[in-house]
Amino acid sequence: MVLKAGYLPGIDDDAVEWQTLTYDRDGHAIEVSVPLLSNEQMQDLSERIKEASRQHLKSMTVSDITATIDAAIARLLDRNDTYRQQAEEYLPLITGYDAEMIRLGLTGYLKTFRQSELRRFIAEDFGNPKILDEFQPLPKGGYGKAYGPDLLAHIWAGNVPGIPLWSLISGLLVKAGNIGKVPSAEPLMASWFARIIAETDPMLGQCLAVVWWKGGDVDREQALLNQADLVVAYGNNDTLHQIRDRTPITTRCLTYSHKVSFGMVSKAALDTGKAWDVAHQVAYDIVRYDQQGCYSPHVFFVEQGGAVTPQEFAQYIANELDCFEEKFPRRTLTIEEASGVAAWRQSEEMKSFSAENASVMGDAGGAWSVAYSEAEEDLAPSGLNRTAKVIAVKQLDDVPARIAPYRAFLQTVGIAAAPEELLRLAEMLGAVGVTRISALEHMTAPEAGWHHDGRFNLLDLVTMTEVERSAETAAEAFSDYVD
């Protein structure tokens, strides 16, 4: 069976060149056909999306849009729906992630896009959501209305299944026409979502498209960049730098690069009755999608002075990772990924030979590793794929100064601490560039409306048109009721 990815409203499939991507995981092969548009076809598609955005999407109310999205998400949550069944069957084969992890992960992720959550999402950025529908009074006087672009281009990364839905739904909420380029690593979820939207509301389905090209195909990428009013791109720094350079100077380009996240555990969480639960939470954040998200932790700073020592806590984490390997086995790594894990572990073992109170724990097959250190070490990425480091510290208040040099790369911190500690640490962490603080076990599941890398999900996508008070006042002189 060959699955078909992509979604091309108004374009005959027979007129498009299709390429086949092959995935072979643990002896199970699957093929996915993806559309490869010519530059002329990309231009034609862009013009179609822009026109549909102007004629239909811009006239919809935000309430109508959220209702349609909610109906589409309800289908993806329904385990009896064909699309959900395909997701549960094929995503593990394509990504290599454990089937049960994907099933649970999809449900938790998709629930953040139900209508009630979307309303919170919009309210987080717009005090008055009706400003997306019509001119509304502004606090400073006059009126304002927020307009989404006619064409929003998304260039997605494929490190976590379903992650493109975040920016695609954001684009719909601000009434933008959308064209998204799916990654080869996971081209299906965005394609399925677009098709469900079209089945739910055929007119809205004319306002978005899902395309593909091989990474590094500059000509096809340029064809979309030239048509877009706004570009949102995800990836590594080199890729994003090139996209920015090729984006026309009059087009805004929002980029989201790789980040580093970490955890902090207070001695208040390290009594004998709580430490095992906290270690379980830590291990879950490490295991979920094998640390491929920007919000996945690499390092845990653990405070000394608790009933459970940091070294014992590292052993607790190792035990929980071993248990998770039984429940959610790590996916088979590529040669490059396996080399990265081996290099990281070898480096940590070399450090442990020359340092006191340092060690490396892991299973024989290398499915997970935990390094422990009491040295004055700073923040550094792990080897990913279930590798993490525990660093003992005298007090957590010392950590912000140690991670301050990495300000440009910081994102999420998971914290287990008492309320007064949490607020004190949050103040210090925010000052050095941390943009999100969560509970442990929630690092890899941001809340609806979270501010990705400290920015606004929706406000950054719109432009404001203002009718100033002066125009409002001057108009009074021309009214038919003026004396």
C-alpha distance (Angstrom), angle and dihedral (degrees) to the residues before:
residue distance angle dihedral
M1 . . .
V2 3.81 . .
L3 3.80 116.0 .
K4 3.78 119.0 -148.5
A5 3.80 120.7 -134.8
G6 3.79 128.4 -172.7
Y7 3.78 131.8 54.3
L8 3.83 121.1 -128.3
P9 3.82 114.7 177.9
G10 3.78 113.3 -157.1
I11 3.81 95.4 9.4
D12 3.80 121.9 106.7
D13 3.82 110.1 -124.1
D14 3.80 89.4 -141.3
A15 3.80 90.0 61.5
V16 3.80 92.3 56.2
E17 3.79 130.0 82.7
W18 3.80 110.6 -122.1
Q19 3.78 126.0 -158.9
T20 3.78 126.2 -162.6
L21 3.79 121.7 -130.3
T22 3.80 114.5 -160.6
Y23 3.80 123.7 -152.6
D24 3.79 121.0 -169.8
R25 3.79 114.3 -176.1
D26 3.79 119.8 172.6
G27 3.78 92.8 -27.1
H28 3.80 96.1 -44.8
A29 3.80 112.4 114.5
I30 3.79 124.4 -164.0
E31 3.80 131.3 175.4
V32 3.80 127.2 -148.3
S33 3.80 122.7 -168.1
V34 3.81 113.9 -144.7
P35 3.84 129.0 -171.0
L36 3.79 119.1 -113.5
L37 3.81 108.2 -165.3
S38 3.77 124.8 -159.6
N39 3.79 117.8 -124.8
E40 3.81 89.6 -103.0
Q41 3.80 91.6 51.1
M42 3.81 90.5 48.7
Q43 3.79 90.4 52.5
D44 3.80 91.3 48.0
L45 3.81 91.6 48.4
S46 3.80 91.3 48.4
E47 3.79 92.0 52.3
R48 3.82 90.7 48.6
I49 3.81 92.0 51.2
K50 3.79 92.5 46.9
E51 3.79 92.6 50.6
A52 3.81 93.0 46.8
S53 3.79 89.3 49.1
R54 3.80 91.8 53.4
Q55 3.81 95.9 42.6
H56 3.79 101.5 40.6
L57 3.78 117.5 5.8
K58 3.80 96.3 48.9
S59 3.81 89.7 54.6
M60 3.81 94.8 52.5
T61 3.78 121.1 95.7
V62 3.77 119.4 -120.3
S63 3.81 88.1 -117.6
D64 3.80 90.8 57.5
I65 3.80 91.3 48.6
T66 3.81 93.8 49.5
A67 3.80 90.0 48.2
T68 3.81 91.1 54.6
I69 3.80 92.7 46.6
D70 3.80 89.7 48.0
A71 3.81 91.0 52.9
A72 3.81 90.5 50.1
I73 3.81 92.7 48.2
A74 3.82 90.3 47.9
R75 3.80 88.2 60.9
L76 3.79 92.3 50.4
L77 3.81 89.0 50.4
D78 3.81 92.5 49.8
R79 3.80 108.2 93.0
N80 3.80 89.5 -158.7
D81 3.81 92.1 58.9
T82 3.79 116.9 101.5
Y83 3.80 93.9 -129.3
R84 3.81 92.5 51.9
Q85 3.79 90.6 47.5
Q86 3.80 90.2 51.1
A87 3.81 90.2 49.7
E88 3.80 92.4 52.4
E89 3.80 92.3 45.1
Y90 3.78 102.3 42.6
L91 3.81 108.3 27.6
P92 3.83 92.8 68.9
L93 3.81 89.2 51.8
I94 3.79 93.0 48.6
T95 3.81 99.9 41.2
G96 3.80 100.4 28.8
Y97 3.79 91.8 -131.6
D98 3.79 118.8 138.7
A99 3.81 112.0 -86.1
E100 3.79 94.9 -129.5
M101 3.80 91.8 48.3
I102 3.80 89.9 53.3
R103 3.80 92.3 46.4
L104 3.79 93.2 52.2
G105 3.79 93.3 37.8
L106 3.79 93.9 52.1
T107 3.79 92.7 50.3
G108 3.79 93.5 50.4
Y109 3.80 92.6 44.6
L110 3.80 96.9 45.5
K111 3.80 92.7 50.1
T112 3.81 88.4 67.3
F113 3.82 87.9 68.5
R114 3.79 98.9 55.3
Q115 3.80 114.3 121.2
S116 3.81 95.9 -100.5
E117 3.81 90.5 52.6
L118 3.80 92.4 45.6
R119 3.79 89.4 55.2
R120 3.80 89.1 54.5
F121 3.79 88.4 45.8
I122 3.82 91.4 56.0
A123 3.80 94.4 41.1
E124 3.81 89.8 54.0
D125 3.82 90.3 65.2
F126 3.80 102.5 26.3
G127 3.78 120.6 46.8
N128 3.79 86.9 -161.7
P129 3.84 109.6 32.6
K130 3.82 90.8 -167.8
I131 3.79 86.7 74.9
L132 3.82 84.9 83.0
D133 3.83 89.8 58.3
E134 3.79 105.8 39.4
F135 3.81 143.6 -11.0
Q136 3.78 111.0 -64.8
P137 3.83 132.5 -170.9
L138 3.80 113.7 -90.5
P139 3.83 122.5 -142.3
K140 3.81 90.8 -123.0
G141 3.78 91.4 51.2
G142 3.77 133.6 -91.7
Y143 3.79 124.6 55.9
G144 3.77 136.5 -73.5
K145 3.78 140.9 -168.3
A146 3.82 130.2 -168.3
Y147 3.80 118.0 -134.4
G148 3.78 125.7 -164.6
P149 3.82 119.0 -147.1
D150 3.80 121.2 -90.1
L151 3.80 88.8 -125.7
L152 3.80 125.4 23.5
A153 3.82 113.7 -174.3
H154 3.80 117.9 -153.4
I155 3.80 122.9 -163.9
W156 3.79 105.4 -170.1
A157 3.79 134.9 -161.4
G158 3.80 120.4 -139.2
N159 3.78 105.1 -142.2
V160 3.84 96.7 112.9
P161 3.83 125.1 34.9
G162 3.78 114.3 -108.2
I163 3.80 95.8 5.6
P164 3.86 93.4 130.0
L165 3.81 89.6 69.2
W166 3.80 89.2 75.1
S167 3.79 97.4 65.7
L168 3.81 94.2 31.2
I169 3.81 91.6 57.1
S170 3.81 90.0 43.5
G171 3.79 88.5 56.2
L172 3.79 92.4 51.1
L173 3.81 92.0 49.0
V174 3.81 91.2 58.7
K175 3.83 90.4 45.1
A176 3.79 96.4 -111.2
G177 3.76 124.6 153.0
N178 3.80 105.9 -120.4
I179 3.79 137.0 -150.0
G180 3.79 115.0 177.2
K181 3.79 128.2 -169.9
V182 3.81 109.3 -145.3
P183 3.81 121.2 -147.5
S184 3.78 122.2 -117.8
A185 3.80 89.8 -121.7
E186 3.83 92.2 68.8
P187 3.82 117.4 0.4
L188 3.82 100.2 158.4
M189 3.81 113.8 71.8
A190 3.81 96.5 60.6
S191 3.82 89.2 44.6
W192 3.80 92.6 52.1
F193 3.79 92.3 46.3
A194 3.82 91.8 52.0
R195 3.80 91.0 50.7
I196 3.81 92.2 49.2
I197 3.82 90.0 50.7
A198 3.82 88.7 52.5
E199 3.80 91.8 48.7
T200 3.82 90.5 48.9
D201 3.82 96.4 44.5
P202 3.82 113.8 7.5
M203 3.81 92.8 -167.0
L204 3.80 92.3 52.7
G205 3.79 87.0 47.1
Q206 3.80 88.0 64.7
C207 3.81 89.4 62.2
L208 3.79 99.6 66.3
A209 3.79 138.7 45.9
V210 3.80 137.7 -176.2
V211 3.81 119.5 -145.3
W212 3.81 138.9 169.4
W213 3.75 141.1 -150.8
K214 3.76 131.7 164.5
G215 3.77 114.6 -89.2
G216 3.78 110.0 -94.7
D217 3.81 94.9 29.5
V218 3.80 94.2 135.5
D219 3.82 97.0 178.7
R220 3.80 95.8 57.0
E221 3.77 92.4 41.1
Q222 3.78 90.3 50.9
A223 3.81 90.8 51.4
L224 3.80 90.0 61.1
L225 3.80 95.6 39.6
N226 3.80 90.1 54.6
Q227 3.81 91.6 55.5
A228 3.81 99.5 42.8
D229 3.80 126.0 99.6
L230 3.80 90.4 -161.3
V231 3.82 132.4 14.5
V232 3.82 126.9 -153.0
A233 3.81 114.1 -172.2
Y234 3.80 136.0 178.4
G235 3.79 128.8 -165.2
N236 3.78 145.5 78.5
N237 3.78 122.7 -30.1
D238 3.82 95.8 -101.7
T239 3.80 93.1 51.2
L240 3.80 92.9 46.5
H241 3.80 92.2 47.5
Q242 3.81 89.8 55.3
I243 3.81 92.5 47.5
R244 3.79 91.1 50.5
D245 3.79 91.3 49.6
R246 3.81 91.9 51.7
T247 3.79 95.8 45.2
P248 3.83 111.0 99.9
I249 3.80 112.4 -103.1
T250 3.80 91.2 -118.5
T251 3.82 92.3 55.5
R252 3.80 120.9 83.4
C253 3.81 114.9 -127.7
L254 3.82 121.4 -161.9
T255 3.81 114.0 -166.8
Y256 3.79 131.7 -168.3
S257 3.78 114.1 -163.7
H258 3.79 132.8 -173.9
K259 3.80 115.1 -67.3
V260 3.80 137.5 -169.9
S261 3.79 123.0 -126.2
F262 3.80 130.6 -175.5
G263 3.79 144.4 176.2
M264 3.80 136.5 -118.4
V265 3.81 125.6 -156.4
S266 3.80 120.8 -167.2
K267 3.77 123.3 -147.7
A268 3.82 84.8 -117.2
A269 3.82 86.9 71.7
L270 3.79 93.9 47.8
D271 3.76 104.1 79.7
T272 3.78 118.2 121.7
G273 3.80 92.9 -103.5
K274 3.80 96.9 52.4
A275 3.79 108.6 28.8
W276 3.82 96.3 81.2
D277 3.80 91.8 52.7
V278 3.80 91.1 48.4
A279 3.81 90.8 49.1
H280 3.79 89.0 51.6
Q281 3.81 89.7 52.8
V282 3.80 91.2 48.7
A283 3.79 91.9 49.8
Y284 3.80 92.3 50.1
D285 3.81 91.2 55.2
I286 3.81 88.7 50.9
V287 3.80 94.8 46.8
R288 3.80 100.7 44.1
Y289 3.81 106.2 102.6
D290 3.81 89.5 -18.3
Q291 3.82 95.0 -84.9
Q292 3.80 93.5 -62.1
G293 3.82 94.8 134.3
C294 3.78 125.1 85.6
Y295 3.82 87.2 -122.5
S296 3.84 93.5 55.2
P297 3.83 115.5 112.7
H298 3.79 124.8 -115.6
V299 3.81 102.6 173.0
F300 3.81 136.0 28.0
F301 3.79 121.3 -155.2
V302 3.82 106.9 -153.5
E303 3.79 122.5 -167.0
Q304 3.78 121.5 -127.8
G305 3.81 123.0 -133.1
G306 3.81 100.2 60.4
A307 3.79 126.7 119.9
V308 3.82 86.8 -104.2
T309 3.80 113.2 53.4
P310 3.81 121.4 -133.5
Q311 3.81 89.4 -111.8
E312 3.80 91.5 53.4
F313 3.79 89.1 46.4
A314 3.81 89.8 54.2
Q315 3.80 87.7 54.5
Y316 3.81 89.5 50.5
I317 3.81 89.3 54.0
A318 3.80 90.4 48.9
N319 3.79 90.3 52.4
E320 3.82 91.7 49.7
L321 3.80 91.9 48.4
D322 3.78 88.7 52.5
C323 3.82 89.7 52.5
F324 3.81 91.7 47.6
E325 3.80 89.8 52.1
E326 3.79 87.2 62.3
K327 3.80 92.5 47.9
F328 3.82 100.7 36.0
P329 3.81 108.8 18.5
R330 3.78 114.6 -151.8
R331 3.77 114.2 -105.5
T332 3.79 120.2 -106.6
L333 3.79 108.2 -88.2
T334 3.76 128.2 -133.9
I335 3.78 117.2 -114.8
E336 3.80 89.6 -103.2
E337 3.80 92.6 50.4
A338 3.79 93.2 46.5
S339 3.82 90.2 49.9
G340 3.80 89.9 51.8
V341 3.79 92.0 52.3
A342 3.80 92.5 46.4
A343 3.81 92.2 48.7
W344 3.80 92.3 49.6
R345 3.80 92.9 48.3
Q346 3.80 92.4 46.8
S347 3.80 90.3 50.7
E348 3.80 91.8 50.7
E349 3.81 91.8 47.4
M350 3.79 90.4 51.9
K351 3.81 89.6 52.3
S352 3.80 91.4 50.0
F353 3.82 91.9 55.0
S354 3.79 91.5 60.1
A355 3.81 100.3 36.7
E356 3.76 133.9 69.2
N357 3.78 120.0 -119.8
A358 3.79 93.8 13.4
S359 3.77 128.0 124.5
V360 3.79 145.6 156.9
M361 3.79 123.4 -135.2
G362 3.78 127.0 -169.4
D363 3.76 145.5 133.9
A364 3.76 122.0 -88.3
G365 3.79 93.6 -107.0
G366 3.81 94.2 50.9
A367 3.82 94.0 -118.1
W368 3.82 90.0 139.6
S369 3.78 138.7 4.6
V370 3.81 135.6 -168.7
A371 3.79 120.9 -167.0
Y372 3.80 121.2 -163.1
S373 3.79 128.5 -158.9
E374 3.78 139.8 168.9
A375 3.79 93.2 -170.1
E376 3.81 122.9 112.9
E377 3.80 92.7 -94.4
D378 3.76 125.7 162.0
L379 3.79 132.0 -148.3
A380 3.80 116.7 -58.1
P381 3.82 133.2 160.7
S382 3.78 117.4 -100.1
G383 3.78 125.0 -133.1
L384 3.84 88.2 -94.8
N385 3.81 121.6 -137.6
R386 3.82 95.7 86.5
T387 3.79 100.3 -34.7
A388 3.79 120.1 129.5
K389 3.76 141.0 160.8
V390 3.79 129.5 -135.8
I391 3.82 114.5 -153.7
A392 3.80 119.1 -169.3
V393 3.81 115.6 -138.2
K394 3.78 131.5 -176.1
Q395 3.79 91.2 -131.4
L396 3.79 134.3 -1.4
D397 3.80 90.9 -129.5
D398 3.82 87.2 74.9
V399 3.81 93.6 60.3
P400 3.85 101.2 76.6
A401 3.80 92.3 60.0
R402 3.80 90.2 50.1
I403 3.79 94.9 52.3
A404 3.82 95.9 39.9
P405 3.86 93.9 95.6
Y406 3.82 88.4 63.4
R407 3.79 94.6 55.7
A408 3.82 94.9 130.0
F409 3.81 91.7 56.2
L410 3.81 101.8 42.9
Q411 3.77 124.2 111.0
T412 3.83 126.7 141.2
V413 3.79 130.0 23.6
G414 3.80 121.2 -170.9
I415 3.79 112.0 -153.0
A416 3.80 135.5 -166.6
A417 3.81 105.3 -171.9
A418 3.80 143.2 119.8
P419 3.85 117.6 -82.8
E420 3.80 96.1 -101.7
E421 3.81 90.7 47.6
L422 3.78 92.0 48.1
L423 3.79 94.1 56.6
R424 3.80 93.6 43.4
L425 3.79 92.6 49.1
A426 3.81 91.9 44.2
E427 3.80 90.1 57.1
M428 3.80 91.6 50.3
L429 3.80 94.9 43.7
G430 3.79 93.9 48.0
A431 3.80 89.3 53.0
V432 3.83 91.4 59.3
G433 3.80 96.5 46.5
V434 3.82 109.0 -85.3
T435 3.81 107.8 145.5
R436 3.81 103.4 -173.2
I437 3.82 133.6 35.2
S438 3.78 120.1 -172.3
A439 3.77 141.2 163.4
L440 3.76 116.4 -90.1
E441 3.83 111.8 -92.2
H442 3.83 87.3 35.2
M443 3.81 99.2 67.9
T444 3.80 92.2 99.1
A445 3.82 95.6 44.1
P446 3.83 110.4 62.8
E447 3.78 118.2 -163.8
A448 3.79 120.9 -107.6
G449 3.79 108.1 -84.8
W450 3.81 96.5 22.1
H451 3.78 114.3 158.7
H452 3.80 104.0 -112.2
D453 3.80 107.3 -137.1
G454 3.80 87.6 -12.3
R455 3.78 94.0 -61.5
F456 3.80 132.5 115.0
N457 3.80 116.5 -95.8
L458 3.81 95.9 -151.4
L459 3.80 107.1 16.7
D460 3.79 90.4 60.9
L461 3.81 89.3 57.4
V462 3.81 99.2 55.4
T463 3.77 140.0 67.1
M464 3.78 121.6 -145.0
T465 3.78 126.2 -130.4
E466 3.80 112.3 -160.1
V467 3.76 130.7 -164.5
E468 3.78 101.5 -155.6
R469 3.78 123.1 -138.8
S470 3.81 89.3 -112.4
A471 3.82 91.3 61.9
E472 3.78 90.7 45.1
T473 3.80 91.5 51.1
A474 3.80 94.2 43.9
A475 3.80 90.9 52.3
E476 3.79 89.8 62.8
A477 3.82 89.8 70.0
F478 3.80 89.9 63.3
S479 3.78 99.0 46.7
D480 3.80 120.3 118.1
Y481 3.80 90.3 -123.0
V482 3.82 96.9 56.0
D483 3.83 114.7 122.1
